[in-house]
Amino acid sequence: MANDPHAKRLLWFVFAGSRGGINRLKIIQSLKNQPSNTNQLAKEFGLDYKAIQHHIKVLEKNNMIIKEGEKYAITYFVSPFLEVNMETFEEIARKLDKST
């Protein structure tokens, strides 16, 4: 499953083929190191809280992250789906890093 072409296409779309992909990439890289809530992510990246909420919704919808807790105590983690496809994610991150 690590080389699933459908997963690779989805990852490319979410992180490289759509607006805001670079911010979503940064969010995932941050969550890999330490699970966080929306407010912590907004402060870390200097982005508007609503912008982070939008990126979180996109990542959740595409099964890249999972959440635990309720309301203001929600903490986000990298999903098992993304963990399985982390090699592809890292490849995309490297290619996008070279292009910027």
Secondary structure, DSSP 8 states (H G I E B T S, - for coil): -TT-HHHHHHHHHHHTSSTTHHHHHHHHHHHHHS-B-HHHHHHHHT--HHHHHHHHHHHHHTTSEEEESSGGG-EEEE-HHHHHTHHHHHHHHHHHHHH-
